[in-house]
Amino acid sequence: MDFEQQAKALDQVGARTGSQPRMVNAAIIGLGWWGRTIARDLSKSDVIRPVLGIDPLEGGRQVASEFGLRTSARFEDALEDPSIDAVVLCSPHRFHADQIVAAARAGKHVFCEKPLCTTGADVERAVAAVREAGVQLGIGHERRFEPSVIDLRNRFAAGEFGTALQIEANFSQDKFFALPPDNWRLSPAESPVGPLSATGIHLVDLSIAIFGQPKEVWARLSTRGSSFANGDTLAITIGFQNGATALLSAILATPFVGRMAVYGSKGWMEIRDRTHPENPTGWDVTTVHRGGEPETVFAAPHPAVRDNLESFAGAIIGTAPYPVSHDEMIANVRTFEAISRSVASGLIETI
């Protein structure tokens, strides 16, 4: 689905016979940093509406109430509530698989923040549960919904830049310096391979979206600019079955940078973020064709986080299929697992 088709689908989301649009009622599970971001973004949606906030901590429930949501400390309350169509999981990664399975068995659609799971065994049982229940599964890889990324994928698919050869990408930030040392995002158990869990997994997803099935990976993790127990500097090389390669970098101890370049046999295209996707202010997009000069244009800011959730809601309603397949989700998690193994072993690991 190209950007124009995706925009039209989003415009049509919620349409049904009669004058009233179909609204998907959602419970947000976890009202930390990203749960608050989603609550804020969905306050402007007329397609998917958060009505319940679940958080075991009083502070999280206070945030939910500030957004006008009903609150609870129990995940099960969202599953038992007949007014809830879907759950949006912003919980620590280790809970994702069990929560997806439980929600699917309760007949609830599931949108899960990244990483979907951290092991192949967990993602297999999670996907099996949603397939068996016939519910929709969405994943928090909003970078796919940025207009420049959609444009890049369409132009490479059309052959404008020839055969796609290699990706170079970096998604780094220093936001986690503001977290207390005992925050779950800095825990090797709760958030293994910290830079991968935080940002790098988005780049893995984009690489799979462009190159297809990954084959093998080599990765190196170190702690050089912080005291983070789960590392702050990560380099990844992924080899794909078609012979292409992705060179990915994720750092949690340097100021924000977001960049992705895809190189082809007839030219290349690079996207540079001006700010963190939490509050996008646009992108600088450079293209080069063989024999030509570089051309750079500005792409205006766009609410990609909301687009992703509204696309998920559209798939629930039946407006258009969700554009991230189960096979891609599984490949992403299996790559996450292989990167974790490579970090531990220092070896090239098969995916």
PyMOL commands that set and color helices and strands:
alter all, ss='L'
color gray80, all
select helices_A, chain A and resi 3-12+33-42+58-66+75-80+93-105+120-133+142-145+147-157+175-178+184-186+194-211+304-317+326-345
alter helices_A, ss='H'
color red, helices_A
select strands_A, chain A and resi 24-29+48-54+70-72+86-89+109-112+137-139+164-172+214-222+233-240+245-251+257-264+267-273+283-289+295-299+349-350
alter strands_A, ss='S'
color yellow, strands_A
deselect
rebuild
show_as cartoon
